[in-house]
Amino acid sequence: MSYVEKNTYFGRIGASYRYHYMEKSLPEPERSKFKELPFTADLFLKDNQSPEAQNNIRRALEAKSLHARIVVDVCSDARSAAEPLFDTMGPQVASLNSVAGSAPIERTAYVLNHEGVGQIFVLSHFDSQALTPDESPEGCGGRTVKKHLSHGSVSEEERDLPIMKYVDSNVISSDVFLQPWERAKLIAKYAPDKHILVGTVDHRTGLIIPMGYVWAGGKGAYTSVPLHDIRDTKLMYPDGYPQSLKLEEIPEIFRPALIDNQNKVKRKLKEDPTFREKMGTQRPCFVVVRDSIIGARLRYPNLMGGMNKAFSIFAPYHKERNINGGVYITRTQEDLETVLSQLQYPIIEGLKAKPGEAFDQTSVVVFESNLFYLAKELADAAMDEEWFKAWYRQKKDGKPRDIFVGVVRSGRTTAMYNYEELLKQ
Ligand SMILES: [Zn+2]
């Protein structure tokens, strides 16, 4: 069965192309100009100053001032990357990435509840080419780990890994819908005035399947199957594919972004017939740890634009005012640990990856922050970990490995350093 036939949502929504957008769709950035070069700190600065990046940043800041930001809370997986899910609305996205979309919500409340935010998307992701009727679709490593943990099929030794402990205590459910749904209900407590769409991304195509929403101000919630049936996988996934809401069941406010997403999927699949195949395995070149809510894909479009290019982890910080009214920014030990345990996921996978396997292409880790010392602190903390050092030492065996430390303010990279050179200074 072809994708379009299988995905009824796509068919149903055909009539909705009457929605027009002021901006014409932008072409995918050309990546080849950087292809042959080794990764240097200058390359990031150059990309951040490119017309594409400057345009993205301008539009991101504009969206904030127009209260039109779309916060997307989604997995760190390079294939569910939030910004490239959209055709022309990508720069409006403020992305919060964490393993299986699970990071502590209270720590990102300042992003979710910001007045510049117009709507929130809470998404899981799955693989549409590995469906089993009556079962929740798989495809997210974090959800799979959760499933194994709850079935007790994880060895004692593995259970002690920080990433396992992280998943155990932060991922709510291994179910493709229940994970974002339960999370959306929690988000509604921290951001009561925001409309929240709940869905999942088919990471083979980038299509968002809307499955429910939570209306602002506690004015109700709605799901694609009756609320009391959302734990019945036979009703939720009769042919293995998640039950989608019809467009007419979805509040107006979410529709432009959903249609923009469909436009992107259509264009992508037409332009690149091998796209689905390329999304089978997660093989990003970059891992980015950042506190800028303007995602790295918008800020480095030539290096990281598009799907399956970067695994991203959002690292929240504490902002406090001192008695003189100055702003004081710190990162707590707990936040640091939350980030490091998630970083373990791509690094451990990369460490053991054979050619063609997940994270075999991962060669660059970028630690960024608003302030230099916070970015350096992240890199130092990672370098204190044996598993991270082991991955980095593979450089001696001829594998490309580079670590960068950058300062990013309002989307603009003001400084970038190669970590090794930084230590020599
Ligand atoms: Zn995932």
Residues whose N, C-alpha, C, O or C-beta is under 5 A from the ligand:
A	BS01	ZN	C75 D77 A100 C140 G141 G142
